[in-house]
Amino acid sequence: MSDREVFEYALLRVVPRVERGECINAGVLVYCRAKGYVGARTHLDEARLLALDPEANVAGVRAALSAVEGVCAGGAAAGQAARDDAGRRFRWLIAPRSTIVQPGPVHTGLTTDPAAETERLLDLLVR
């Protein structure tokens, strides 16, 4: 038997000018139901963001990315979402939106360690 569990993940994309549709990857959300895990790791490449939009609100983007990490962490940082289980928080975070920070499509995989998978995906797909 395998000790690997199914997990889901989505990239967090920064779309500085929605009308142009250009984006950069700035984070990853990971959810593993079997482990009760939801986590996010972010990394904003400021130079790439400003190349797409020299007037981008970098501080605002950083705040939005930090808020996603806070919702995943739970507790006081999650605000009203703190009462929700990991799955509900993940589903709320991956819901389509037309703001500057947007989730990408959801993908699946197998892992023994969802937290390590979060770091691996950040390195592979964002940094």
N, C-alpha and C positions, 0 to 999 in steps of 0.2 A: 504494500500500500504506500501511496505517496502522502507526504505530509504537506504538500503544496495545496493552497487554497485559491479559489477564484477571486480575482480583484478586478475593479473597474477603475479607469482613469480618464481624465480629460485635461487637455492643455488649457492654460489661461493665456489668452491673447490680448495684446494691447492694440486697439484700433484707434489711432489718434484722430483720424478724420474718416468718420463712418462713410461719408459719400464717396471716398476714394477706394475703400475696401482693403487698403494695405494694412498689414499687421506684423507684429513681432511676437514670438513666444516669450512669456514672462513668468510662467509658473506651471505647476502640475498639481492636480487634485487626485487623490487616491482613496478608494473606498474598498474595504474588504469586510463583507458581512460576517463571515465566519469568525473573524478576529475582533469584530466590533470596532474597527479602525476607520477613521476618516482623517486625512492629513493633507496639508498643502505645504509646498515649498515654492518660494518665488525668488526670482533673480531678474532685476531690471537692468538691461543694457542701455544706459542713458544716451550714449552716443548714437546707437541705432534708432532709438525713439526720436531723438532730435533730428536725425537724418530724414525721417519720414515727415516730421512736422516740427520745424524750428521753434514754434510757439507752443509746443505741448506743455501742459501743466505737469511737470515731473513730480512735484510734491503731491499733487492730487492722485496721480497714478500710483505712487508709492503707498499712499494712504489706503487706496482701494485694494491693493494687493495685500497689505497688512491686515485689512479687515477680513479678507478671505481666510488668511491664516488664523485669525482670531476665532472665526466661526468654527473652523475645524478643531481648534484646540478646546473649545467648549468653555465652561466656566463663565466668569463675568465678561471676558473678552468676546463672548459669543452673543451677548445681548439677549434678545428674546429667544433666539435659536438655542440657547443653553438648555432649555427644557426638552428639546428634540433629541431623538437618538441619532447615532452616526449616519444611518441611511437617509433619514429625513433631511439632515443638514447637507449631505452630499447632493441629494436630489434638488434641493433649493439652490445650491451653488451652481449646478450645471444647467439650470433652466435658462433658455435663450433670453438674451436681453440686448438692447441696442445702446448700451453705455460704452465707455472707452475701454473697460476691461470686460472681456467676453469669454465664456467657456467655449471650447471646441467640441467636436463630436466625442462621444464616449467610446472607449476601446476596452477590451478585456485581456486578461492574462492569468498566469498562475504564479504564486509566490509562497515562500515559507515565511517571509518577513516583510509585511507591507511598509513599514517605516523605511527599511533599507531600499525597497522598491521605489519609494517616493524619491529618495536621493539619487538612485540610479537613473530614473527617468528625467529628473532635473538635469543631471549631467549630460545625458544622451540627447535630449530634445530642446533644452533651453539654453544652457551655457555654451 
